[in-house]
Amino acid sequence: MLVLSRKEGERVKLGDTIVITVIGVSGDKVRLGIKAPPEVLVLREELEPLPKPEKRGPIAA
C-alpha cells in the first residue's frame, strides 16, 4: 500500500484518467474530490455489496 501525505488543494493522479483532490481537512475528517470517467465505479467501501454466501447442497451420509 502506498501511503501519501497531502495538503488541502493537493492532488493525486491514478493512471491517466483518475484524479483525487484533497478538498478539506477538519479534525479527523478529510474531504476528497474524485474525478473519474463514468465507466469507473467509485464507491465507499462500506457501501460495497457483501459477497453472497456459497450455496451448499444436502449433506450426504
N, CA, C and O of each residue as an XYZ file, in Angstrom:
244
protein
N       0.855     -1.174      0.000
C       0.000      0.000      0.000
C       0.900      1.235      0.000
O       1.854      1.323      0.773
N       0.587      2.166     -0.860
C       1.289      3.444     -0.903
C       0.583      4.407      0.038
O      -0.633      4.579     -0.056
N       1.322      5.038      0.940
C       0.752      5.994      1.885
C       1.322      7.363      1.556
O       2.539      7.536      1.494
N       0.441      8.341      1.346
C       0.860      9.689      0.975
C       0.335     10.711      1.967
O      -0.710     10.512      2.587
N       1.060     11.794      2.111
C       0.570     12.952      2.860
C       0.270     14.042      1.845
O       1.106     14.345      0.994
N      -0.904     14.630      1.926
C      -1.302     15.687      1.006
C      -1.938     16.804      1.806
O      -2.595     16.551      2.816
N      -1.751     18.023      1.369
C      -2.379     19.179      1.995
C      -3.635     19.536      1.217
O      -3.839     19.072      0.096
N      -4.469     20.363      1.822
C      -5.682     20.817      1.169
C      -5.339     21.433     -0.188
O      -4.427     22.252     -0.304
N      -6.089     21.021     -1.208
C      -5.880     21.522     -2.561
C      -4.909     20.692     -3.380
O      -4.852     20.849     -4.600
N      -4.148     19.815     -2.750
C      -3.200     18.979     -3.490
C      -3.918     17.775     -4.087
O      -4.989     17.372     -3.633
N      -3.295     17.216     -5.116
C      -3.929     16.128     -5.874
C      -3.030     14.909     -5.970
O      -1.811     14.983     -5.815
N      -3.689     13.771     -6.235
C      -3.012     12.518     -6.547
C      -3.635     12.016     -7.841
O      -4.858     11.981     -7.972
N      -2.801     11.630     -8.790
C      -3.295     11.142    -10.074
C      -3.089      9.629    -10.144
O      -2.004      9.129     -9.848
N      -4.136      8.906    -10.538
C      -4.079      7.455    -10.720
C      -4.238      7.173    -12.208
O      -5.307      7.394    -12.777
N      -3.195      6.696    -12.821
C      -3.246      6.472    -14.263
C      -3.429      7.796    -14.987
O      -3.008      8.846    -14.503
N      -4.066      7.733    -16.157
C      -4.256      8.930    -16.980
C      -5.594      9.605    -16.762
O      -5.785     10.743    -17.192
N      -6.536      8.924    -16.096
C      -7.909      9.438    -16.096
C      -8.524      9.677    -14.728
O      -9.647     10.176    -14.657
N      -7.844      9.346    -13.644
C      -8.432      9.495    -12.312
C      -7.596     10.476    -11.498
O      -6.379     10.328    -11.386
N      -8.270     11.490    -10.926
C      -7.593     12.485    -10.094
C      -8.337     12.585     -8.768
O      -9.556     12.756     -8.744
N      -7.605     12.477     -7.673
C      -8.166     12.621     -6.336
C      -7.618     13.915     -5.752
O      -6.405     14.113     -5.702
N      -8.517     14.800     -5.307
C      -8.129     16.093     -4.764
C      -8.549     16.171     -3.305
O      -9.674     15.808     -2.962
N      -7.646     16.646     -2.435
C      -7.991     16.887     -1.038
C      -8.754     18.215     -1.010
O      -8.174     19.276     -1.240
N     -10.046     18.146     -0.729
C     -10.913     19.324     -0.716
C     -10.794     20.062      0.610
O     -10.759     21.292      0.642
N     -10.731     19.308      1.704
C     -10.647     19.945      3.008
C     -10.266     18.961      4.088
O     -10.478     17.756      3.955
N      -9.702     19.484      5.156
C      -9.340     18.685      6.330
C      -9.900     19.409      7.544
O      -9.644     20.597      7.743
N     -10.673     18.677      8.363
C     -11.264     19.265      9.553
C     -11.219     18.225     10.665
O     -11.976     17.255     10.643
N     -10.343     18.423     11.628
C     -10.202     17.437     12.705
C      -9.710     16.120     12.138
O      -8.670     16.062     11.483
N     -10.475     15.053     12.397
C     -10.084     13.734     11.893
C     -10.805     13.373     10.594
O     -10.778     12.215     10.175
N     -11.445     14.345      9.956
C     -12.183     14.111      8.702
C     -11.435     14.731      7.530
O     -10.888     15.829      7.634
N     -11.420     14.017      6.424
C     -10.808     14.505      5.191
C     -11.859     14.431      4.089
O     -12.477     13.386      3.884
N     -12.061     15.537      3.383
C     -12.993     15.549      2.247
C     -12.181     15.401      0.972
O     -11.232     16.148      0.735
N     -12.570     14.417      0.145
C     -11.879     14.143     -1.100
C     -12.803     14.400     -2.271
O     -14.001     14.130     -2.195
N     -12.255     14.916     -3.341
C     -12.967     15.026     -4.602
C     -12.337     14.027     -5.554
O     -11.112     13.949     -5.654
N     -13.166     13.259     -6.257
C     -12.654     12.223     -7.157
C     -13.193     12.489     -8.550
O     -14.405     12.509     -8.764
N     -12.287     12.692     -9.493
C     -12.670     12.885    -10.889
C     -12.259     11.621    -11.636
O     -11.078     11.281    -11.709
N     -13.261     10.928    -12.191
C     -13.008      9.667    -12.883
C     -13.994      9.535    -14.035
O     -15.076     10.121    -13.997
N     -13.630      8.771    -15.055
C     -14.559      8.564    -16.167
C     -15.805      7.811    -15.695
O     -15.750      7.086    -14.702
N     -16.921      7.979    -16.400
C     -18.181      7.360    -15.958
C     -18.133      5.836    -15.869
O     -18.902      5.242    -15.114
N     -17.247      5.198    -16.624
C     -17.199      3.735    -16.583
C     -16.450      3.206    -15.359
O     -16.418      1.996    -15.132
N     -15.847      4.098    -14.570
C     -15.143      3.681    -13.345
C     -16.093      3.833    -12.166
O     -16.585      4.928    -11.893
N     -16.348      2.737    -11.473
C     -17.216      2.755    -10.299
C     -16.433      3.319     -9.112
O     -15.382      2.793     -8.746
N     -16.949      4.384     -8.523
C     -16.350      4.977     -7.321
C     -17.359      4.764     -6.206
O     -18.465      5.304     -6.251
N     -16.980      3.975     -5.201
C     -17.921      3.562     -4.173
C     -17.209      3.524     -2.825
O     -16.118      2.967     -2.708
N     -17.831      4.121     -1.806
C     -17.276      3.993     -0.453
C     -17.278      2.523     -0.055
O     -18.215      1.790     -0.373
N     -16.246      2.100      0.629
C     -16.094      0.686      0.969
C     -17.301      0.141      1.728
O     -17.724     -0.989      1.485
N     -17.862      0.936      2.650
C     -18.985      0.427      3.444
C     -20.251      0.229      2.609
O     -21.195     -0.409      3.075
N     -20.291      0.757      1.396
C     -21.451      0.561      0.528
C     -21.258     -0.570     -0.468
O     -22.174     -0.899     -1.221
N     -20.077     -1.166     -0.477
C     -19.799     -2.267     -1.391
C     -20.657     -3.471     -0.996
O     -20.740     -3.818      0.182
N     -21.288     -4.101     -1.976
C     -22.137     -5.261     -1.649
C     -21.321     -6.364     -0.981
O     -20.176     -6.624     -1.352
N     -21.929     -7.000      0.003
C     -21.278     -8.122      0.673
C     -21.282     -9.329     -0.256
O     -22.228     -9.514     -1.022
N     -20.232    -10.156     -0.199
C     -20.226    -11.356     -1.035
C     -21.349    -12.296     -0.610
O     -21.636    -12.452      0.577
N     -21.975    -12.915     -1.601
C     -23.049    -13.849     -1.298
C     -22.463    -15.145     -0.756
O     -21.461    -15.643     -1.270
N     -23.093    -15.695      0.292
C     -22.570    -16.964      0.829
C     -22.735    -18.079     -0.195
O     -23.667    -18.087     -0.999
N     -21.793    -19.024     -0.135
C     -21.865    -20.170     -1.061
C     -23.075    -21.021     -0.734
O     -23.396    -21.264      0.429
N     -23.738    -21.470     -1.792
C     -24.860    -22.399     -1.580
C     -24.277    -23.796     -1.473
O     -23.458    -24.212     -2.292
N     -24.708    -24.495     -0.467
C     -24.225    -25.853     -0.275
C     -25.372    -26.827     -0.480
O     -26.509    -26.575     -0.080
N     -25.056    -27.909     -1.090
C     -26.066    -28.940     -1.327
C     -26.331    -29.719     -0.063
O     -25.700    -29.476      0.965
N     -27.272    -30.668     -0.130
C     -27.573    -31.508      1.049
C     -26.357    -32.332      1.443
O     -25.541    -32.718      0.605
N     -26.259    -32.587      2.729
C     -25.144    -33.383      3.245
C     -25.419    -34.849      2.983
O     -26.459    -35.383      3.368
N     -24.468    -35.491      2.322
C     -24.619    -36.931      2.030
C     -24.099    -37.739      3.213
O     -23.067    -37.414      3.801
N     -24.834    -38.801      3.550
C     -24.403    -39.633      4.695
C     -23.605    -40.799      4.241
O     -23.163    -41.602      5.064
